[in-house]
C-alpha cells in the first residue's frame, strides 16, 4: 500500500513537471522524460508493466542525461542555492535543478524496475500466468 501511494505521488509530480515545461526553451525533451516517467508510474500502478524494460530505459536515459549535466554543476553551486528562489538566478543553479529532476526520475524508475522484476519473478516461480 505504501508503494502504491508513493507511486501515485510520483505520477502526480511527473505530470506536474510535464505541465510546467511549456515555457522552457527546450520543452519537448523535458516533457518526454517526465511524461515517460509518469506513463511508467501509471502502468505500474495498474500492474500493466509487462516487463521492467520501460522503467529501466527511462531511468537509464535520465541517469545518462544527469551525468552529462553533472560536470557543469558539481562543485559550482550549493544544494541550498537550488531552493533560494523559484526564478532562474543563474544557469548553474538552473542546470543543478534540472540534474536534480533527472536524478529523481532515475531513482523512481529504479524502484519501478525492481518492483516490476520482483513481481515477474514471483509469478514465474509460482507458476501463475504473468498478469502484469
C-alpha positions as CSV (number, residue, x, y, z in Angstrom):
1,X,0.0,0.0,0.0
2,X,2.9,2.4,0.8
3,X,4.4,1.7,-2.6
4,X,1.0,2.4,-4.3
5,X,0.6,5.7,-2.6
6,X,4.2,6.7,-3.3
7,X,3.8,5.7,-6.9
8,X,0.7,7.9,-7.3
9,X,2.6,10.8,-5.7
10,X,5.4,10.4,-8.1
11,X,2.9,10.1,-11.0
12,X,1.4,13.5,-10.0
13,X,4.9,15.0,-9.6
14,X,5.9,13.9,-13.0
15,X,2.7,15.1,-14.6
16,X,3.1,18.5,-12.9
17,X,6.7,18.6,-14.2
18,X,5.3,18.0,-17.7
19,X,2.8,20.8,-17.3
20,X,5.4,23.4,-16.2
21,X,7.8,22.8,-19.1
22,X,5.7,24.8,-21.6
23,X,7.8,28.0,-21.0
24,X,11.2,26.2,-21.1
25,X,13.5,27.0,-24.0
26,X,13.5,23.3,-24.9
27,X,10.2,21.9,-23.6
28,X,9.8,18.8,-25.8
29,X,12.7,16.7,-24.4
30,X,11.8,17.6,-20.8
31,X,8.1,16.8,-21.4
32,X,9.2,13.4,-22.9
33,X,11.4,12.4,-20.0
34,X,8.8,13.4,-17.3
35,X,5.9,12.1,-19.4
36,X,7.6,8.8,-19.9
37,X,8.2,8.6,-16.2
38,X,4.6,9.3,-15.5
39,X,3.5,6.6,-18.0
40,X,5.7,4.0,-16.3
41,X,4.2,5.0,-12.9
42,X,0.6,4.7,-14.2
43,X,1.3,1.3,-15.8
44,X,3.0,0.2,-12.6
45,X,0.0,1.3,-10.5
46,X,-2.4,-0.8,-12.6
47,X,0.1,-3.7,-12.9
48,X,0.4,-3.2,-16.6
49,X,4.2,-3.1,-16.7
50,X,4.7,-6.4,-18.6
51,X,8.4,-6.2,-18.2
52,X,10.8,-3.9,-16.5
53,X,12.1,-2.6,-19.8
54,X,10.1,0.7,-19.8
55,X,11.2,2.0,-16.4
56,X,14.7,0.7,-16.8
57,X,15.0,2.5,-20.2
58,X,13.5,5.8,-18.9
59,X,15.8,5.6,-15.8
60,X,18.9,4.9,-17.8
61,X,18.1,7.8,-20.1
62,X,17.5,10.1,-17.1
63,X,20.7,9.0,-15.4
64,X,22.8,9.4,-18.5
65,X,21.3,12.9,-19.1
66,X,22.0,13.9,-15.5
67,X,25.6,12.6,-15.8
68,X,26.1,14.8,-18.9
69,X,25.0,17.9,-16.8
70,X,27.0,17.0,-13.7
71,X,30.4,18.4,-14.8
72,X,28.8,21.8,-15.3
73,X,27.2,21.7,-11.8
74,X,29.1,19.7,-9.2
75,X,31.2,22.0,-7.1
76,X,29.9,25.1,-8.8
77,X,26.8,25.7,-6.7
78,X,25.3,24.6,-3.4
79,X,22.3,22.4,-2.8
80,X,20.6,25.2,-0.9
81,X,21.0,27.6,-3.9
82,X,18.6,25.4,-5.9
83,X,15.8,26.4,-3.5
84,X,16.5,30.0,-2.6
85,X,14.3,31.3,-5.4
86,X,11.8,29.8,-7.9
87,X,13.2,32.2,-10.5
88,X,16.3,31.4,-12.6
89,X,19.1,33.0,-10.7
90,X,21.8,31.8,-13.0
91,X,22.5,29.0,-15.4
92,X,24.4,26.8,-13.0
93,X,21.5,26.8,-10.5
94,X,19.1,26.1,-13.3
95,X,21.2,23.1,-14.5
96,X,21.5,21.9,-10.9
97,X,17.7,21.9,-10.7
98,X,17.5,20.0,-14.0
99,X,20.0,17.5,-12.9
100,X,18.1,17.0,-9.6
101,X,14.9,16.4,-11.5
102,X,16.6,13.8,-13.7
103,X,18.0,12.1,-10.7
104,X,14.5,11.9,-9.1
105,X,13.2,10.3,-12.4
106,X,16.1,7.9,-12.5
107,X,15.7,6.9,-8.8
108,X,12.0,6.3,-9.1
109,X,12.4,4.3,-12.3
110,X,14.9,2.1,-10.4
111,X,12.3,1.5,-7.8
112,X,9.7,0.6,-10.5
113,X,12.2,-1.6,-12.3
114,X,13.0,-3.6,-9.1
115,X,9.3,-3.9,-8.2
116,X,8.4,-5.0,-11.8
117,X,11.2,-7.5,-11.8
118,X,10.2,-8.9,-8.4
119,X,6.6,-9.3,-9.5
120,X,7.6,-11.1,-12.7
121,X,9.9,-13.4,-10.8
122,X,7.4,-14.2,-8.2
123,X,4.7,-15.0,-10.7
124,X,7.1,-17.2,-12.7
125,X,8.2,-19.1,-9.7
126,X,4.7,-19.8,-8.5
127,X,3.7,-21.0,-12.0
128,X,1.0,-18.4,-12.4
129,X,0.4,-16.6,-15.7
130,X,2.1,-13.2,-15.9
131,X,-0.9,-10.8,-15.4
132,X,1.1,-7.6,-15.0
